[in-house]
Amino acid sequence: MKTAAQTVLPGQSRAHEVVLSVRGLAVDIRTHRGTVRAVNGVGFEARAGETLALLGESGCGKSMTAKALAGIMDPVCDLAGGEVVLNGTDLGALTPKERLKFAGPELGIVFQDALTALNPVYTVGTQLGEAFRIHRGLSAKEAKVQAIELMKRVGIPEPESRVNSYPHQFSGGMRQRILIAMAVALDPRLLIADEPTTALDVTVQAQIMQLLRKLREEGQMAVVLITHDLAVVAEEADSVAVMYAGNVVESGPVSEVFSDPRHPYTKGLLESVPVHVARGAHLKSIAGSPPEIHDIPAGCVYQSRCPLVQDICLSVRPQLLPVNERSADVQDDADNYAGARPSRPGRVAACHFSKEINNV
Amino acid sequence: MSEPLLQVDGLCKTFHVAKSASGNTRLKALDGINLTVGRGETLGLVGESGCGKSTLARTLILLETPDEGTVTFEGTNPFGLRGKELLSWRRRVQMVFQDPFASLNARMNAGDIISEPWATHRSLYPSSREREARVRELLHMVGLRPSDARKCPQEFSGGQRQRLGIARALALNPDVIILDEPVSALDLSVQAQILNLLNDLQQELGVSYVFISHDLTVVRHVADRVAVMYLGRIIETGATEEVFDRPRHPYTAALMSASPKLDVTGAKRDRIVLQGELPSPLDPPSGCRFRTRCWKAQDVCAEMAPEPRVTAAPDGGLRLTECHFPLETVQGLTGATATAG
């Protein structure tokens, strides 16, 4: 086991330090039509006390990425490459048993659909206490006390009586709180939240987001927020990685990526949102639909929908490269992207024409 | 405002359910709904899940019979109509469903799906040649190819399926289309295509929409007027810009505030985060239904349900708010009734 992060004291991570570093992550799915690559060389960093958003439309590989990080992929999926370093430990180098012992307490995950993520035949108290029994060796009685504390922490009213209730006796928002409580039970360094509010009403969504922010601040957790909602990214995330057809096509700080997108897909998405457009005026939309997973073209993955497409895009796949023109910044960003220096996250885009994009 | 095409007055609908915690078995899904839809107009209907939006939609297409109140369409109340007259009423109000995967029969091809309504409404396109021509025309109108008529739903993408759902609704040349969350199952890039299509069709055909959505950004883009629902009542209506920019009911303000905004500068803003959740419609709070989550609530709110207040908006339109303590003091009109929506 690598222990590069021995300098990190147990307990809290330092603010803005890199908690999770993912490089070249690739996932294959075995289908009856042959093996397809669902995630292709995805890389990003998540920092303590910050939120990184993985933004993309359905089928782009964002949930697959989350499952690969958490080590809970479907049996038909294979990790085809890449490196996942959590708190200085390379998860790929661990045996499954070591991984369970290490990543169990260090990595929490919240799923979208709280009703299917919870077991209907156990009380929420049993499910909340499980982490304490397995990882801390507490008795069932002690675990229940911890479960009640957790329920208080995530704002569930009357935890002493509700700890013995079953998942179906809670509302959607409360179930999501229970899932979040399970994920943060052991004070993980990293919280992965996969579409945590998509099934909820906006008023409840605002409550859940407020809770996630509070927990992030309290524990200096790094949060990886997986979402398709640009507005949620704008409000909740510090940095963003935009995914398309299994690839990260652009990433950087949210304010920079959203105000000055350097990939035509990001630009197209931003223009599809009906804001700052007169009522009833024509919205710009992205023509066509994403490529089939069996049929990812050679060259740029976005070529079939791109307004800027040229010959080079059909044959050469663009690399994720720094977008800044100034040479000093370019070097800086390149270093950041390679993970050499844990300073601010760099601005990168995978487009042959990322510098020309705003001239059209 | 244009002459109302569809007018809803005092609509009530109660469901009888198995015993609830409080022993109450009557669930009042709609409790005195008043609204109007003008010709060629889009009315946005917003509210949290469980507030009665879908029951209202189902009542408008006559899938539910109300206990009280009327739905008047060009002066005709459909409840009590029979035979040909009822059929003709049904033709004029159609619906597009939320889930384009569940709402299309996987065993039928696109042409059959679009032409199925004509099996009931036989007089519309009596000859098979007319029907085939009309199918091609409808496919073209919604941006699909005539050759797509032979494809089955599973051969289409989500966006294309929703186009098919729209074509089916248009098949009977309706005057009003109820759109129940028509874009919420779609990806953003496809959502914009469908919103553009709906806009083009409205311009072309002059059809009215009742657009039900939880996505306030989308509603703001499409709706001429907005009605906000809370626990079976419409608590605020008005012109879209008015309601969004100057909400008068605290719930509307909270809903607007809770909805995430896409601000490209990344500036973080303060917002109203409502505490608690929608109370059970089986045991609605006394007085004003919103009082349990309202930060302006006083004793009077628990004792007395607020009367609808009608006020004139600066643009000359009418605003309706049901609140004892509306957020802004706009000069009130005297004792007007609730049908100004």
Contacts between the chains, C-beta under 8 A, distances in Angstrom:
chain1	res1	chain2	res2	distance
A	57	B	187	3.9
A	57	B	188	6.5
A	57	B	189	6.7
A	58	B	187	5.8
A	171	B	277	5.5
A	173	B	277	5.6
A	174	B	277	7.8
A	201	B	48	4.1
A	201	B	49	5.7
A	201	B	214	6.4
A	201	B	278	7.6
A	202	B	48	7.7
A	202	B	214	6.5
A	202	B	216	7.2
A	202	B	255	6.4
A	202	B	258	4.6
A	202	B	259	4.8
A	202	B	260	7.7
A	203	B	48	6.3
A	203	B	254	6.5
A	203	B	255	6.5
A	203	B	258	4.7
A	203	B	273	7.8
A	203	B	274	4.8
A	203	B	277	7.8
A	204	B	48	7.8
A	204	B	277	6.2
A	205	B	258	6.9
A	205	B	260	7.6
A	206	B	257	7.8
A	206	B	258	3.9
A	206	B	271	6.6
A	206	B	273	4.8
A	206	B	274	7.4
A	207	B	273	5.8
A	207	B	274	7.5
A	207	B	275	7.7
A	209	B	260	8.0
A	210	B	273	5.4
A	228	B	187	6.8
A	228	B	188	6.7
A	229	B	260	6.7
A	230	B	188	7.0
A	230	B	262	5.2
A	231	B	217	7.0
A	231	B	259	7.7
A	231	B	260	3.6
A	231	B	261	5.7
A	231	B	262	4.3
A	232	B	260	5.0
A	234	B	260	7.1
A	234	B	261	7.0
A	234	B	262	5.0
A	234	B	263	5.6
A	234	B	264	7.0
A	234	B	266	6.3
A	235	B	260	4.9
A	235	B	261	6.8
A	235	B	263	7.8
A	235	B	268	6.8
A	235	B	269	7.9
A	236	B	260	7.9
A	253	B	266	7.6
A	254	B	266	5.1
A	255	B	264	7.6
A	255	B	265	6.0
A	255	B	266	3.1
A	258	B	262	7.6
A	258	B	264	4.2
A	258	B	265	8.0
A	258	B	266	6.6
A	259	B	264	4.5
A	259	B	265	6.1
A	259	B	266	7.5
A	268	B	189	6.4
A	269	B	188	5.8
A	269	B	189	6.4
A	270	B	262	7.7
A	270	B	264	7.1
A	272	B	188	5.0
A	272	B	189	5.2
A	272	B	191	6.8
A	272	B	192	4.0
A	273	B	188	6.9
A	273	B	192	8.0
A	273	B	217	6.7
A	273	B	262	5.3
A	274	B	192	7.4
A	274	B	195	6.8
A	274	B	217	5.8
A	274	B	218	6.2
A	274	B	220	7.2
A	274	B	221	3.5
A	274	B	222	7.9
A	275	B	217	6.1
A	275	B	261	7.7
A	275	B	262	5.5
A	277	B	221	6.6
A	279	B	220	7.2
A	279	B	221	6.1
A	279	B	222	7.5
A	279	B	223	7.8
A	279	B	224	7.8
A	279	B	240	6.7
A	279	B	241	7.8
A	280	B	199	5.6
A	280	B	221	7.5
A	280	B	222	7.1
A	282	B	196	5.7
A	282	B	199	7.3
A	283	B	192	4.2
A	283	B	195	5.8
A	283	B	196	5.6
A	283	B	221	7.4
A	284	B	192	6.8
A	285	B	189	6.0
A	285	B	190	7.5
A	285	B	192	3.5
A	285	B	193	4.4
A	285	B	196	6.3
A	286	B	189	3.7
A	286	B	192	7.5
A	287	B	193	7.9
A	289	B	157	5.0
A	289	B	159	6.6
A	289	B	189	7.9
A	289	B	190	6.7
A	305	B	189	8.0
